[in-house]
Amino acid sequence: MINKKSLWFLTLFSLILVLSVYYITMPSELLITGGKKKVEETAKVNATEKENKASVEVEESEILTALRVEADEQMKKDMEDLQLILTSVESTKDEKNEAYEKLKLLNMTRGEEEKIEKKIKEKFKLEAFVKIDNDQIRVVATSEKHDTTLANNIMRSVQEEYKTKKYISVKFQK
C-alpha cells in the first residue's frame, strides 16, 4: 500500500515532469513576446533619430549585437532540431540519448561563453563576444586601440579557464 509521503512525491514529480515537457515543446515565440513591446518602442525611437540625422553611425555594440543575434539564431535552430528528435516517436533510445547529450553540451558551451565575456568585461573593461567551437575560441572585442599585448593578455585570461590547450583568436572592432 502506498503511504501519503509516496503519493505526494509521485504527484509532485509527475507535475514537474509534465511542466518541463510542456516548457521544452512550447514554441519559442511565446517566450519572446514579452520583450517584443520594448523592441518595437526602441525601433520607433531609433527610426525617429535616424530621420533627424543625415548620416548613419554604427556603434561598437551593434557589431557585437549582430554577432550575438547570429549565434543565438544558430543555437536556437540547433536546439529545435534536437528537441524534435527528443519528442519524436520514431527516434530510438540511442538517438534520444545522443540528442539529449548534445543539448546539454550546447547549454554548457553557452554558459562558458557568457562566463568568458563577463571575465573580459570585468578584467579588461571591454565589451566582447565569445564563440566556442570544440577547442577553438573566437573573441571579438570592441576597442579603439588594437594592441598585441592586450590581445595576448585576453588570450591568457581565457586559457586560464581550461586545463587543456585551446586555440584562441582575438579580433578587435572599432
Disulfide bonds with the S-S distance in Angstrom:
none
